[in-house]
Amino acid sequence: MSPLYVRPYVKVHKNDYRDAETIAEAATRPTMSFVAIKSEEQLDLQALHRLRERLVHNHHLIQEMRRPRSTSLGWGRCKITSRLIHIKKRLQGKAVHTCRPESPLL
């Protein structure tokens, strides 16, 4: 049952007993509508969407943290992600063509 429907039945000096009594009273009303119970698949899908949303949010935070440092190093004209791929390959010993060879990290 949605808490919004229970609210009009709440009495003064709330405690657990009165809350339970209020919910029971509200549930017995003939015009009361209830929230549908979600299936396991719906809960799993909802959790998956929440996880994806957090990953996307964290990705954007990392991009925002990298941008000022990358700009100060003169990487403004190159895409930051492709620059990191170049750095990774360079560290692994593979020769790559860089946008600006005078960059201090390369």
N, C-alpha and C positions, 0 to 999 in steps of 0.2 A: 504494500500500500504506500502511496506517495506521502511523504511527510507534510506536503501542502494541504492534504485533505484532513489530516489529524489536527492541525493547528487550531481550528475553531473550537475543538473540544478540550483543549488544555486548560486545567484549573490552576489556581495559584499554588505557590510553594511546590515547585516541581521536585520530584524524586522518582526513583525507579518504579516504585509501586504505583504511583499516580500516572506515570507514563504508560505503564502496561494497562492500567485501567482505562486510560484515554484511548489507547489503540484498540482495545477490545470494544469499547463503546462505539467508536467510529466504524469499526469493521462490521458491526451488526446493522448499520443503516442500510436500507434497501437501495438507496441511490449511490452508494459508494462504488467507485471503480478502482480496480487494482492494477498494479504494474505486472506485466507478463514476465514469467520466469524465463531467463535466457538459457539456451541449450549450451552444451559443452563446446560445440563448434562456434557458436556466436561469441562465447567468452574467449576462446583461443584466437579468433580473428580480431577481436577487439584488443587483446594483448599484443598481437602482432602489429597492429596499426599504431599502438602507443609506442612500441619499441622503435618502429621506423621513424615516427615523429621525433623521438629523442635523438636518434642517430643523425637525422637531418639537421636538427637544431645544434647538436654538438659540432657537426661538420661546418656549419656556418660560423660558429664561435671561433673555431680554429682558423678559418679563412680570415676572419676579422682581426685576429691576433697577429697573423703572419703579414698582413698587408702593409702596415707601417714600416716594419723592418725591411721588407722586400723593396719598398719604395726608396728607403734611405740607402740601400745598396745599389740603386740604379737599375732595378729589374722592372721598372714600370712599363717598358715597351713589350716585354716578353710575358707570356702567361706564367703565373707563379707555379702552377701545377706542372707544366712542362719543364720548368726550370728545376723543380725538385727531382723530376725523373732524370734530368741530365746529371744532377749532383749525385744521385744514387748510382747511376751507371759509372760515373767517374770514380766514385769510391770503390766500386767493384772492380776497377781496373779496365773498363771498356772505354775506348776512345769515342767521344761524341763531339758533334759540332755544337758550339754554344753560341748564344746570341751576342754576348759581350765577353770576350776572353779576358778582359782586364778586371773582371769581377774578383774581389778578394777571396771568395770561397772556392773559386775554380782555379 
